[in-house]
Amino acid sequence: MNVCFLMYPWEDIVPEKDTSLTLIHECAKRGHGVAICTPSNLTVRNSVTYAFCTILNRHEKMPSSINSFYKKTTTREEMLPLAGFDVIFMRAEPPLDPLMLNFLDSVKEDVFIINSVQGMREANNKLYTAAMEDPGNEIIPVTHVSKNKNYLIEMIEESNADKMILKPLNGFGGSGVILIEKSAMGNINSLLDFYINKSDGTSEYVILQEYIEGADQGDVRILLLNGLPIGAMRRIPGEKDHRSNITAGGSVAKHKLTPKEKLLCKKIGPKLVKDGLYFVGIDVIGGKLVEVNVMSPGGITYMNKVYKTKIQEKVIDFIESKYLERNAAFLRKTDLKKKVQEA
């Protein structure tokens, strides 16, 4: 099996923390061919989609340590057709580049892409969760999305809660997430102006969301594979930041899924699979879904460490099963066509 990881450059990897490298190492351990390319390295040659790839040379003796694997791996550069790969594994960092998906559209019928192009288009924005059907707000916090300042102020004033979360619709990694309080209504007007109105005269959508009690103690990152949870960790905010994202200074602790979190996974799992979102990270507070991460969900290195497990093995097992499925279907179709031609 040949796998192309569509991600950030090889030299930008931080071995101790990198989920992508953990997955790459597992592929290489199993003898699969591995190449990586960045979104900016996609190109079209004579109507065929190619990528300028960094190909990992195979090891005579595979290092068991991921750090050693990264240090000892040599690479070579080559321009390769994307349709020639068996799997394309999406690991590019957000925000999503729509042009990248346009390139992938041309090969999506030939290659198994995780996650699917259409699924990424639909889910890689916070409207995906905000618009999920949940009339009783059992799994989704009360959420408003608008660029109408007066409407948003009205929603804040009508809310029974003293606190709410405000964040940009196109934010990622915890960027721009702030806690607002009714007791500081005098500041909210200028905050909304700042978030909505841009210096170039354009305006941006913002999300106003119910504050969930316990959010100050962090959130839970759950990794789902084929709609089922395969790992979880609690992310705890740093002393000087209410955000629990690791990139914002948060720390990690063990976490056992609660009955509410298991129910949440059970409710959203089938939709994720239906949308071709096979490997997903969800952020949960108080049993409610806050965010879905479909491009480059992380956390495997942390979960492996605290649980003494190897989550990457389950992920690559799944990809291999999908490859075998598709290959068997192709061979069956080829065989049936041959029988018709020979009749």
Rosetta silent file (secondary structure, phi, psi, omega in degrees, C-alpha in Angstrom):
SEQUENCE: MNVCFLMYPWEDIVPEKDTSLTLIHECAKRGHGVAICTPSNLTVRNSVTYAFCTILNRHEKMPSSINSFYKKTTTREEMLPLAGFDVIFMRAEPPLDPLMLNFLDSVKEDVFIINSVQGMREANNKLYTAAMEDPGNEIIPVTHVSKNKNYLIEMIEESNADKMILKPLNGFGGSGVILIEKSAMGNINSLLDFYINKSDGTSEYVILQEYIEGADQGDVRILLLNGLPIGAMRRIPGEKDHRSNITAGGSVAKHKLTPKEKLLCKKIGPKLVKDGLYFVGIDVIGGKLVEVNVMSPGGITYMNKVYKTKIQEKVIDFIESKYLERNAAFLRKTDLKKKVQEA
SCORE:     score description
SCORE:     0.000 S_00000001
   1 L     0.000  136.713  178.013    0.000    0.000    0.000 S_00000001
   2 E  -113.423  126.121 -174.267    1.272    3.475   -0.872 S_00000001
   3 E  -119.896  131.846  174.215    0.145    6.365    1.316 S_00000001
   4 E  -109.394  119.845  175.897    0.514   10.085    0.670 S_00000001
   5 E   -91.645  116.027  178.776    0.236   12.303    3.732 S_00000001
   6 E   -91.756  103.548 -166.704   -1.005   15.736    2.702 S_00000001
   7 L  -153.804 -158.063  176.559    0.424   17.832    5.509 S_00000001
   8 L   -86.273  167.586 -175.428    3.058   20.339    6.627 S_00000001
   9 L   -62.364  149.281  179.481    6.748   19.950    5.635 S_00000001
  10 H   -54.920  -39.754 -176.864    8.792   17.033    7.013 S_00000001
  11 H   -72.431  -12.760  179.409   11.294   19.438    8.589 S_00000001
  12 H   -88.292   -4.278 -177.802    8.516   21.167   10.600 S_00000001
  13 L   -68.235  137.464  171.685    7.650   18.001   12.531 S_00000001
  14 L  -107.153  100.167 -168.317    8.160   18.012   16.308 S_00000001
  15 L   -53.430  -38.312 -174.814    8.734   14.273   16.936 S_00000001
  16 L   -67.714  -22.741 -172.334    7.736   14.225   20.623 S_00000001
  17 L  -119.822   -6.994 -163.772    4.280   15.681   19.957 S_00000001
  18 L   -87.554  114.081  177.778    3.412   14.932   16.360 S_00000001
  19 H   -64.990  -39.749 -179.120    0.393   12.720   15.644 S_00000001
  20 H   -59.931  -43.826 -179.882    1.160   12.695   11.894 S_00000001
  21 H   -63.664  -37.095  177.679    4.655   11.307   12.499 S_00000001
  22 H   -60.848  -41.317  178.859    3.186    8.594   14.741 S_00000001
  23 H   -70.395  -40.325  178.443    0.887    7.522   11.902 S_00000001
  24 H   -62.220  -44.756  179.721    3.695    7.715    9.322 S_00000001
  25 H   -59.092  -41.898 -179.548    5.952    5.568   11.536 S_00000001
  26 H   -64.972  -40.686  176.905    3.228    2.929   11.842 S_00000001
  27 H   -61.872  -46.499 -178.511    2.792    2.828    8.050 S_00000001
  28 H   -64.407  -38.178  177.830    6.535    2.504    7.508 S_00000001
  29 H   -58.077  -34.516 -177.179    6.784   -0.244   10.162 S_00000001
  30 L   -87.008    1.503  176.843    4.273   -2.279    8.176 S_00000001
  31 L    87.578   10.111  178.857    6.255   -1.890    4.972 S_00000001
  32 L   -77.761  148.008  173.248    3.943    0.572    3.264 S_00000001
  33 E   -74.872  136.254 -177.099    5.363    3.192    0.927 S_00000001
  34 E  -128.669  132.334  172.197    5.080    6.685    2.424 S_00000001
  35 E  -133.800  153.798  173.434    5.289   10.100    0.799 S_00000001
  36 E  -128.087  151.267  173.030    4.315   13.514    2.096 S_00000001
  37 E  -148.641  156.003  178.152    3.399   16.691    0.301 S_00000001
  38 L   -97.925  158.144  178.168    2.130   20.110    1.301 S_00000001
  39 H   -54.788  -33.681 -178.793   -0.987   21.747   -0.188 S_00000001
  40 H   -73.694   -8.978  179.328    1.231   24.266   -1.977 S_00000001
  41 H   -97.002    7.629  175.620    3.003   21.392   -3.774 S_00000001
  42 E   -78.748  144.636 -178.925   -0.096   20.228   -5.644 S_00000001
  43 E  -155.787  168.334  176.759   -0.007   20.834   -9.376 S_00000001
  44 E  -123.489  129.517  177.773   -1.567   19.741  -12.664 S_00000001
  45 E  -123.941  116.611  178.759    0.464   18.399  -15.551 S_00000001
  46 L    50.398   48.451  176.910   -1.287   17.741  -18.833 S_00000001
  47 L    69.808   13.407  176.559   -4.688   17.460  -17.089 S_00000001
  48 E  -117.448  133.795 -179.213   -3.374   15.030  -14.440 S_00000001
  49 E   -79.907  124.230  179.013   -3.069   16.049  -10.770 S_00000001
  50 E  -120.463  172.138  170.959    0.446   15.619   -9.408 S_00000001
  51 E  -142.485  140.674  170.552    2.290   16.554   -6.240 S_00000001
  52 E   -78.967  104.726 -169.455    5.929   17.416   -5.615 S_00000001
  53 E  -101.807  148.954  165.950    6.443   14.749   -2.956 S_00000001
  54 E   -98.683  111.308 -176.906    8.981   14.074   -0.251 S_00000001
  55 E   -96.287  130.953  178.879    9.357   10.282   -0.382 S_00000001
  56 E   -82.903  124.092  176.716   10.602    8.477    2.711 S_00000001
  57 L   -72.406  143.474 -178.169   13.349    5.984    1.945 S_00000001
  58 L   -72.683  147.254  178.418   12.811    2.566    3.483 S_00000001
  59 L   -90.174  141.356  172.529   14.951    1.509    6.454 S_00000001
  60 L   -66.895  -41.503  174.707   17.002   -1.671    6.399 S_00000001
  61 L  -128.643  115.001 -173.972   16.211   -2.003   10.073 S_00000001
  62 L   -70.656  121.237  175.932   13.143   -0.073   11.211 S_00000001
  63 L   -64.256  132.681  179.774   13.788    2.021   14.356 S_00000001
  64 L   -76.864  -29.334  178.214   11.198    1.188   17.025 S_00000001
  65 L   -80.362  133.574 -179.861   11.473    4.647   18.562 S_00000001
  66 H   -65.711  -38.842  177.386    9.553    7.373   16.730 S_00000001
  67 H   -60.240  -45.831  179.190   12.264    9.916   17.579 S_00000001
  68 H   -64.417  -40.155  178.164   14.960    7.648   16.117 S_00000001
  69 H   -57.106  -45.901 -178.309   12.799    6.994   13.069 S_00000001
  70 H   -65.599  -42.928 -177.581   12.515   10.722   12.405 S_00000001
  71 H   -69.257  -35.092 -173.970   16.237   11.372   12.894 S_00000001
  72 H   -91.902  -12.731 -177.619   17.400    8.409   10.793 S_00000001
  73 L   -72.424  130.785  173.246   14.913    8.661    7.922 S_00000001
  74 L  -104.653  156.174 -175.966   16.321    9.930    4.645 S_00000001
  75 E  -133.092  164.414  172.273   14.125   11.343    1.899 S_00000001
  76 E  -139.877  157.063 -177.042   14.138   12.074   -1.805 S_00000001
  77 E  -105.359  138.023  178.134   12.033   14.438   -3.891 S_00000001
  78 E  -157.890  146.511  176.143    9.904   13.383   -6.833 S_00000001
  79 E   -89.065  120.296 -174.113    6.854   14.596   -8.753 S_00000001
  80 E  -130.004  147.051  176.490    4.168   11.887   -8.544 S_00000001
  81 E   -74.324  131.420 -177.475    0.541   11.522   -9.746 S_00000001
  82 H   -63.824  -33.737 -178.496   -1.882   11.548   -6.797 S_00000001
  83 H   -67.037  -12.474  178.339   -4.125    8.940   -8.442 S_00000001
  84 H   -80.031  -13.541  177.585   -1.213    6.497   -8.218 S_00000001
  85 L   -82.727  156.320  176.055   -1.464    6.344   -4.429 S_00000001
  86 L   -86.543  -33.018 -177.384   -3.773    3.925   -2.628 S_00000001
  87 E  -139.617  138.363  167.648   -4.527    6.317    0.230 S_00000001
  88 E  -114.549  120.937 -177.241   -4.310   10.067    0.759 S_00000001
  89 E  -105.364  112.531 -178.758   -4.249   10.929    4.459 S_00000001
  90 E   -75.736  117.064  176.691   -5.270   14.503    5.157 S_00000001
  91 L  -136.850   21.534  178.791   -3.082   16.010    7.874 S_00000001
  92 L   -70.268  144.916  179.749   -2.798   19.634    6.701 S_00000001
  93 L   -74.471  145.787  173.531   -3.117   22.248    9.419 S_00000001
  94 L   -67.957  161.264    4.686   -6.193   24.479    9.450 S_00000001
  95 L   -76.730  158.633 -178.135   -7.481   26.762    8.092 S_00000001
  96 L   -68.045  134.094  175.987   -8.779   24.747    5.184 S_00000001
  97 L   -95.809  108.325 -178.311   -7.487   25.737    1.745 S_00000001
  98 H   -58.332  -32.618  179.250  -10.442   25.430   -0.701 S_00000001
  99 H   -63.597  -35.673  178.105   -8.013   25.196   -3.646 S_00000001
 100 H   -59.589  -42.247  179.518   -6.464   22.083   -2.096 S_00000001
 101 H   -66.914  -33.214  177.420   -9.880   20.406   -2.156 S_00000001
 102 H   -62.740  -38.825  175.626  -10.336   21.399   -5.792 S_00000001
 103 H   -64.132  -43.522 -177.068   -7.143   19.482   -6.633 S_00000001
 104 H   -68.711  -25.629  177.436   -8.359   16.469   -4.637 S_00000001
 105 H   -54.432  -33.866 -174.793  -11.713   16.490   -6.436 S_00000001
 106 L   -74.515  -13.213 -177.733   -9.933   15.172   -9.522 S_00000001
 107 L  -123.825    3.082 -172.646   -8.687   12.010   -7.759 S_00000001
 108 L   -65.107  -20.988  177.423  -11.357   11.296   -5.156 S_00000001
 109 L   -85.106  -17.394 -175.519  -12.816    8.412   -7.197 S_00000001
 110 L   -96.997  -23.653 -171.537   -9.400    6.775   -7.660 S_00000001
 111 L  -129.819  143.625  172.471   -7.949    7.026   -4.152 S_00000001
 112 E   -77.932  117.711 -178.243   -9.297    6.471   -0.653 S_00000001
 113 E  -109.876  127.638  178.317   -9.062    9.884    0.998 S_00000001
 114 E  -122.145  109.179    7.681   -9.320   10.235    4.749 S_00000001
 115 L   -93.606  164.586 -174.689  -11.226   12.385    5.395 S_00000001
 116 L   -61.857  152.682 -179.478  -13.413   12.660    2.310 S_00000001
 117 H   -60.057  -48.256 -178.651  -13.262   15.841    0.243 S_00000001
 118 H   -65.670  -39.144  178.458  -16.982   16.527    0.614 S_00000001
 119 H   -61.354  -42.498  178.273  -16.889   15.745    4.328 S_00000001
 120 H   -64.928  -39.258  178.675  -14.067   18.225    4.876 S_00000001
 121 H   -59.559  -43.054 -174.873  -15.937   20.877    2.908 S_00000001
 122 H   -76.749  -36.944 -168.674  -19.021   20.438    5.074 S_00000001
 123 H   -98.760  -14.697 -174.884  -17.422   19.953    8.458 S_00000001
 124 L   -82.690   41.832  168.826  -14.390   22.203    8.470 S_00000001
 125 L  -153.351  158.461 -172.467  -16.286   25.124    9.876 S_00000001
 126 L   -72.900   -7.817  174.862  -18.112   25.632   13.120 S_00000001
 127 H   -69.367  -23.845 -179.536  -21.489   25.765   11.370 S_00000001
 128 H   -56.697  -44.822  179.000  -21.269   21.970   11.021 S_00000001
 129 H   -83.147  -36.228 -177.564  -21.968   21.529   14.730 S_00000001
 130 H   -61.787  -31.127 -176.651  -24.060   24.675   15.148 S_00000001
 131 L   -96.700    6.101  178.364  -26.553   23.420   12.558 S_00000001
 132 L   -67.168  143.042 -178.749  -26.782   19.844   13.883 S_00000001
 133 L   -71.845  114.223  179.906  -30.311   18.774   14.761 S_00000001
 134 L  -158.870   69.390 -171.853  -30.579   18.938   18.550 S_00000001
 135 L   -56.799  -31.268 -178.718  -33.846   20.693   19.481 S_00000001
 136 L   -92.835    5.821 -176.570  -33.440   20.151   23.216 S_00000001
 137 L    50.524   44.630  178.099  -29.768   21.221   23.245 S_00000001
 138 L   -79.790  -35.874 -177.148  -28.841   17.896   24.801 S_00000001
 139 L  -118.536  -13.682  179.221  -25.575   17.496   22.892 S_00000001
 140 L  -120.030  127.229  176.934  -24.985   20.941   21.345 S_00000001
 141 L   -64.520  152.823  177.016  -24.766   24.099   23.486 S_00000001
 142 L   -54.227  124.753 -172.058  -27.152   26.948   22.615 S_00000001
 143 E  -134.617  136.419  174.279  -25.390   28.614   19.680 S_00000001
 144 E  -124.095  138.305  176.837  -25.939   31.759   17.623 S_00000001
 145 E  -129.134  122.494 -177.477  -23.982   32.628   14.477 S_00000001
 146 E  -164.574  166.033  168.170  -24.326   36.076   12.935 S_00000001
 147 L  -119.724   11.927  177.129  -22.574   39.247   11.842 S_00000001
 148 L   -90.041  105.554 -174.318  -25.554   41.371   12.959 S_00000001
 149 H   -60.873  -43.224 -177.746  -24.289   43.158   16.074 S_00000001
 150 H   -63.214  -39.257  177.921  -27.715   44.238   17.343 S_00000001
 151 H   -63.389  -45.067 -178.366  -29.031   40.693   17.106 S_00000001
 152 H   -63.725  -40.324  177.106  -26.048   39.295   19.022 S_00000001
 153 H   -62.465  -40.834  177.920  -26.433   41.899   21.783 S_00000001
 154 H   -60.253  -41.949 -179.912  -30.123   40.979   22.012 S_00000001
 155 H   -65.456  -36.884  177.816  -29.203   37.278   22.382 S_00000001
 156 H   -65.354  -44.435 -177.938  -26.753   38.115   25.177 S_00000001
 157 H   -67.366  -33.936 -179.189  -29.364   40.179   27.013 S_00000001
 158 H   -79.230  -19.159 -176.942  -32.037   37.474   26.630 S_00000001
 159 L   -65.065  141.741  176.345  -29.760   34.673   27.844 S_00000001
 160 L   -76.760  -15.720 -176.906  -30.376   33.316   31.335 S_00000001
 161 L   -85.173  151.085  176.761  -26.647   32.811   31.739 S_00000001
 162 L   -83.295  -19.954 -175.981  -24.293   35.431   33.142 S_00000001
 163 E  -129.941  148.923  174.859  -21.465   34.289   30.860 S_00000001
 164 E  -142.974  165.038  178.246  -21.130   33.315   27.193 S_00000001
 165 E  -105.846  134.081  177.021  -18.347   32.366   24.798 S_00000001
 166 E  -119.583  133.041  179.427  -17.542   34.562   21.792 S_00000001
 167 E  -155.208  153.813  177.399  -15.303   33.351   18.955 S_00000001
 168 E   -71.365  144.590 -179.561  -14.717   33.954   15.237 S_00000001
 169 L   -62.493  -34.171 -176.252  -16.430   31.509   12.907 S_00000001
 170 L   -99.158   18.075  179.266  -13.195   30.898   11.001 S_00000001
 171 L   -77.859  164.726  177.355  -10.924   30.573   14.055 S_00000001
 172 L  -155.969  158.964  178.010   -8.902   27.475   14.935 S_00000001
 173 L    64.104   22.833 -179.929   -6.601   26.196   17.685 S_00000001
 174 L    83.160    2.963 -177.104   -8.441   28.264   20.284 S_00000001
 175 L   -69.777  134.216  175.677   -7.543   31.540   18.563 S_00000001
 176 L    78.267    5.566 -179.206   -9.892   34.425   19.302 S_00000001
 177 L   -83.424  123.028  179.598  -11.960   32.568   21.897 S_00000001
 178 E  -132.519  155.232  177.169  -13.011   34.889   24.732 S_00000001
 179 E   -98.788  126.726  177.656  -15.315   34.731   27.721 S_00000001
 180 E  -115.277  149.662 -178.272  -17.844   37.563   27.992 S_00000001
 181 E  -127.679  143.364 -179.902  -19.947   38.479   31.020 S_00000001
 182 H   -61.146  -28.855 -179.335  -23.215   40.390   31.297 S_00000001
 183 H   -66.833  -12.624  179.962  -21.713   42.461   34.076 S_00000001
 184 H  -118.028   39.801 -177.511  -19.383   43.962   31.462 S_00000001
 185 H   -57.869  -27.510 -179.439  -22.000   44.833   28.818 S_00000001
 186 H   -61.339  -26.845 -179.100  -20.289   48.178   28.295 S_00000001
 187 H   -89.800  -19.394 -171.485  -17.357   46.364   26.657 S_00000001
 188 H   -66.270  -36.711  179.990  -19.397   43.956   24.540 S_00000001
 189 H   -58.129  -48.276 -179.019  -20.382   46.552   21.957 S_00000001
 190 H   -70.525  -33.218  176.933  -16.747   47.376   21.143 S_00000001
 191 H   -62.468  -45.280  179.168  -15.767   43.684   21.255 S_00000001
 192 H   -64.267  -39.075  175.932  -18.387   42.826   18.651 S_00000001
 193 H   -57.875  -44.560 -178.089  -17.226   45.732   16.514 S_00000001
 194 H   -64.080  -43.007 -176.270  -13.679   44.381   16.685 S_00000001
 195 H   -75.248  -34.456 -173.651  -14.683   40.812   15.814 S_00000001
 196 H   -88.860  -47.720 -172.160  -17.194   41.645   13.067 S_00000001
 197 E   -93.687  121.851 -178.532  -15.831   44.724   11.280 S_00000001
 198 L   -97.658  158.508 -175.190  -12.482   44.405    9.525 S_00000001
 199 L   -64.229  -23.729 -179.079  -10.120   47.218    8.550 S_00000001
 200 L   -87.279    6.997  177.866  -10.630   46.542    4.827 S_00000001
 201 L    92.974   -6.939  177.343  -14.361   47.249    5.120 S_00000001
 202 L   -85.277  171.399  178.013  -15.486   43.598    5.117 S_00000001
 203 E  -131.277  152.930 -177.360  -17.300   41.867    7.948 S_00000001
 204 L  -121.959  149.737  175.071  -16.892   38.448    9.530 S_00000001
 205 L   -76.186  147.488  173.553  -19.308   36.035   11.181 S_00000001
 206 E  -127.350  158.776  177.320  -18.924   35.320   14.893 S_00000001
 207 E  -109.129  131.997  173.820  -20.221   32.575   17.134 S_00000001
 208 E  -116.573  121.463 -170.106  -21.958   33.325   20.395 S_00000001
 209 E  -132.627  144.311  175.206  -22.315   30.201   22.481 S_00000001
 210 E   -51.727  134.719  174.088  -23.751   29.163   25.800 S_00000001
 211 L   -80.804  126.292 -178.571  -21.099   28.986   28.512 S_00000001
 212 L   -95.532  127.036  179.794  -21.035   25.448   29.843 S_00000001
 213 L   -56.989  135.714 -178.417  -20.425   25.080   33.548 S_00000001
 214 L    96.843   -5.307 -179.237  -17.095   23.439   34.216 S_00000001
 215 H   -62.261  -28.568 -179.839  -15.482   24.974   31.114 S_00000001
 216 H   -68.498  -13.847  178.333  -12.978   26.726   33.374 S_00000001
 217 H   -96.765    4.560  176.103  -11.658   23.254   34.295 S_00000001
 218 L   109.210 -175.954  177.899  -10.929   22.398   30.664 S_00000001
 219 E  -129.255  178.981  179.907  -12.455   20.272   27.934 S_00000001
 220 E  -117.611  126.785  172.768  -12.227   16.702   26.694 S_00000001
 221 E   -97.059  122.606  177.878  -10.670   15.759   23.353 S_00000001
 222 E  -116.662  129.417  173.879  -12.125   12.510   22.000 S_00000001
 223 E   -95.361  129.651  177.448  -10.725   10.793   18.918 S_00000001
 224 E  -116.298  136.472  177.246  -13.267    8.876   16.842 S_00000001
 225 E  -122.895  120.781 -177.839  -12.415    6.296   14.201 S_00000001
 226 L    53.827   38.044  175.438  -15.186    5.163   11.864 S_00000001
 227 L    86.249   -1.572 -177.210  -17.707    6.760   14.221 S_00000001
 228 E  -119.291  141.731  179.818  -16.453    5.088   17.402 S_00000001
 229 E   -68.773  134.488  178.939  -14.305    6.568   20.201 S_00000001
 230 E  -122.345   -2.489  179.674  -10.753    5.184   20.302 S_00000001
 231 E  -178.926  153.896  179.675   -9.139    7.547   22.810 S_00000001
 232 E  -152.305  155.221  174.492   -9.742   10.529   25.054 S_00000001
 233 E  -152.501  151.147  174.842   -7.885   13.009   27.205 S_00000001
 234 E   -93.485  133.571  178.373   -8.773   15.953   29.403 S_00000001
 235 E  -108.206  123.579 -173.225   -7.182   19.259   28.434 S_00000001
 236 E  -108.341  130.589 -178.500   -6.649   21.606   31.333 S_00000001
 237 L   -63.494  152.643  173.560   -6.210   25.375   30.865 S_00000001
 238 L   -72.622  171.188 -176.225   -2.973   27.053   31.886 S_00000001
 239 L   -62.884  -31.342 -173.507   -2.901   29.397   34.846 S_00000001
 240 L  -111.442   17.991 -177.000   -3.148   32.540   32.739 S_00000001
 241 L  -149.482  132.788 -179.417   -5.488   31.399   29.939 S_00000001
 242 L   -78.104  -12.714 -179.552   -9.074   30.096   29.969 S_00000001
 243 L   -82.038  142.472 -177.798   -8.425   28.065   26.796 S_00000001
 244 L   -99.927   -0.468  178.800   -7.445   24.425   27.209 S_00000001
 245 L   -56.451  139.876  179.425   -5.787   23.957   23.794 S_00000001
 246 H   -59.938  -38.055 -179.827   -2.267   22.561   24.121 S_00000001
 247 H   -67.279  -17.031  179.320   -1.050   25.291   21.758 S_00000001
 248 H  -100.025   13.228  175.812   -2.476   27.863   24.199 S_00000001
 249 L    97.751    8.707  179.308   -0.508   26.484   27.149 S_00000001
 250 L   -74.987  166.648  177.235   -2.920   23.832   28.376 S_00000001
 251 E  -121.481  175.109 -171.644   -1.884   20.502   29.871 S_00000001
 252 E  -124.204  144.564  176.116   -3.213   16.948   29.507 S_00000001
 253 E  -142.024  163.251  176.999   -4.619   14.379   31.913 S_00000001
 254 L   -61.620  152.597  176.229   -6.260   10.961   31.731 S_00000001
 255 L  -152.228  131.750  174.362   -9.979   10.825   31.102 S_00000001
 256 L  -102.682  128.470 -177.127  -12.569    8.051   31.188 S_00000001
 257 L   -57.784  133.896  176.777  -15.601    8.704   28.999 S_00000001
 258 L   -83.765  164.896  175.920  -18.745    9.554   30.962 S_00000001
 259 H   -55.537  -38.090  179.551  -22.183    8.124   30.059 S_00000001
 260 H   -66.150  -39.472  179.880  -23.106   11.523   28.513 S_00000001
 261 H   -69.485  -37.248  176.636  -19.957   11.538   26.382 S_00000001
 262 H   -64.350  -40.228  178.617  -20.584    7.965   25.234 S_00000001
 263 H   -65.186  -40.765  177.556  -24.149    8.945   24.281 S_00000001
 264 H   -58.582  -48.531  179.595  -22.827   11.971   22.370 S_00000001
 265 H   -60.410  -39.976 -179.610  -20.430    9.761   20.370 S_00000001
 266 H   -64.956  -35.357 -178.135  -23.246    7.305   19.666 S_00000001
 267 H   -75.282  -40.089 -174.886  -25.473   10.112   18.366 S_00000001
 268 H   -94.117  -18.147 -176.804  -22.973   11.834   16.080 S_00000001
 269 H   -53.614  -50.387 -178.846  -20.906    8.797   14.997 S_00000001
 270 H   -60.628  -37.011  178.654  -23.251    7.641   12.191 S_00000001
 271 H   -66.093  -42.291  179.120  -23.417   11.163   10.700 S_00000001
 272 H   -59.273  -45.963 -179.806  -19.622   11.465   10.696 S_00000001
 273 H   -64.434  -43.064  179.331  -19.267    8.139    8.875 S_00000001
 274 H   -58.921  -34.927 -179.512  -22.045    9.052    6.413 S_00000001
 275 L   -87.170    6.324  178.633  -20.150   12.263    5.610 S_00000001
 276 L    75.026   22.127 -179.315  -16.887   10.353    5.049 S_00000001
 277 L  -101.149   86.283 -170.924  -15.341   11.728    8.240 S_00000001
 278 L   -86.214  -32.854 -178.705  -13.584    8.612    9.458 S_00000001
 279 E  -123.269  107.335 -168.266  -10.832   10.043   11.667 S_00000001
 280 E  -136.448  144.704  171.082  -12.097   12.953   13.732 S_00000001
 281 E  -111.159  127.983  177.112  -11.258   14.781   16.939 S_00000001
 282 E  -115.403  145.799  177.662  -14.155   16.271   18.887 S_00000001
 283 E  -107.600  128.170 -171.104  -13.943   18.748   21.756 S_00000001
 284 E  -130.032  138.091  173.502  -16.495   18.233   24.501 S_00000001
 285 E  -131.553  126.283  178.296  -17.441   20.149   27.656 S_00000001
 286 L    57.261   33.287  179.744  -19.998   18.810   30.104 S_00000001
 287 L    79.004    5.963 -179.304  -21.086   16.149   27.636 S_00000001
 288 E  -112.063  142.165 -176.987  -21.807   18.762   24.939 S_00000001
 289 E   -78.262  122.058 -179.382  -20.103   19.012   21.554 S_00000001
 290 E  -101.452  -38.371 -175.485  -18.138   22.230   21.156 S_00000001
 291 E  -156.721  149.936  174.773  -16.082   21.556   18.034 S_00000001
 292 E  -117.798  126.987 -179.423  -15.317   18.936   15.369 S_00000001
 293 E  -110.063  113.928 -173.278  -11.744   18.709   14.027 S_00000001
 294 L  -114.656  -10.489 -175.707  -11.552   16.961   10.658 S_00000001
 295 L   -88.525  -53.886 -174.872   -8.307   18.160    9.072 S_00000001
 296 L  -145.443   58.938 -177.627   -5.514   17.235   11.409 S_00000001
 297 L   -60.715  131.273 -179.273   -6.902   15.949   14.730 S_00000001
 298 L  -110.478 -177.491  176.710   -4.109   15.507   17.241 S_00000001
 299 L   119.567  -11.664 -176.630   -3.686   13.915   20.627 S_00000001
 300 H   -60.536  -42.928 -177.357   -2.410   10.415   19.810 S_00000001
 301 H   -62.526  -40.091  179.540    1.022   11.030   21.345 S_00000001
 302 H   -68.372  -45.108 -178.600   -0.512   12.300   24.584 S_00000001
 303 H   -65.386  -41.434  177.607   -3.086    9.506   24.798 S_00000001
 304 H   -58.443  -39.498 -176.462   -0.501    6.831   24.060 S_00000001
 305 H   -68.015  -47.675 -174.497    1.653    8.190   26.861 S_00000001
 306 H   -79.072  -26.424 -178.651   -0.984    8.346   29.602 S_00000001
 307 H  -103.621   -1.962 -178.026   -2.769    5.106   28.634 S_00000001
 308 L    53.368   50.059 -177.552    0.310    3.108   27.559 S_00000001
 309 L  -127.949 -177.897  178.604   -1.423    2.275   24.281 S_00000001
 310 L  -137.740   79.126 -176.066   -0.810    2.568   20.510 S_00000001
 311 H   -60.917  -31.769 -177.574   -3.844    4.242   18.969 S_00000001
 312 H   -59.137  -27.639  179.804   -2.068    4.586   15.621 S_00000001
 313 H   -64.086  -40.532  178.716   -2.305    0.820   15.144 S_00000001
 314 H   -65.202  -39.611 -178.075   -6.125    1.010   15.093 S_00000001
 315 H   -65.120  -46.640 -178.611   -6.038    3.900   12.608 S_00000001
 316 H   -71.773  -32.978  172.631   -3.725    2.122   10.161 S_00000001
 317 H   -56.141  -44.220 -178.799   -5.667   -1.151   10.603 S_00000001
 318 H   -64.533  -44.723 -179.338   -8.761    0.748    9.474 S_00000001
 319 H   -62.864  -42.035  177.741   -7.022    2.292    6.472 S_00000001
 320 H   -60.818  -40.445 -179.377   -5.688   -1.111    5.403 S_00000001
 321 H   -65.032  -38.649  178.114   -9.194   -2.577    5.649 S_00000001
 322 H   -66.281  -40.228  178.116  -10.575    0.213    3.445 S_00000001
 323 H   -62.153  -45.965 -179.316   -7.779   -0.343    0.911 S_00000001
 324 H   -64.675  -38.626  177.431   -8.468   -4.084    0.785 S_00000001
 325 H   -58.407  -52.115 -177.709  -12.212   -3.415    0.443 S_00000001
 326 H   -64.931  -39.206 -178.876  -11.711   -1.082   -2.509 S_00000001
 327 H   -66.665  -41.248  179.210   -9.151   -3.378   -4.111 S_00000001
 328 H   -64.626  -39.572  179.290  -11.437   -6.412   -3.802 S_00000001
 329 H   -65.010  -39.642  179.192  -14.325   -4.460   -5.364 S_00000001
 330 H   -64.800  -45.667 -178.853  -12.072   -3.386   -8.270 S_00000001
 331 H   -64.672  -38.298  178.850  -10.843   -6.932   -8.899 S_00000001
 332 H   -63.966  -44.911 -179.818  -14.389   -8.289   -8.775 S_00000001
 333 H   -63.649  -41.854  178.869  -15.593   -5.687  -11.280 S_00000001
 334 H   -61.704  -41.288 -179.471  -12.617   -6.411  -13.567 S_00000001
 335 H   -65.953  -41.423 -179.856  -13.355  -10.132  -13.417 S_00000001
 336 H   -66.699  -39.090  177.646  -17.032   -9.634  -14.241 S_00000001
 337 H   -62.951  -39.454 -179.751  -16.154   -7.368  -17.191 S_00000001
 338 H   -62.569  -41.122 -179.400  -13.746   -9.987  -18.484 S_00000001
 339 H   -63.888  -39.359  178.504  -16.475  -12.648  -18.389 S_00000001
 340 H   -66.966  -42.319 -179.289  -18.820  -10.418  -20.374 S_00000001
 341 H   -64.681  -32.855 -176.433  -16.129   -9.610  -22.953 S_00000001
 342 H   -84.788   -8.887 -176.431  -15.301  -13.296  -23.396 S_00000001
 343 L   -68.934    0.000    0.000  -18.944  -14.330  -23.805 S_00000001
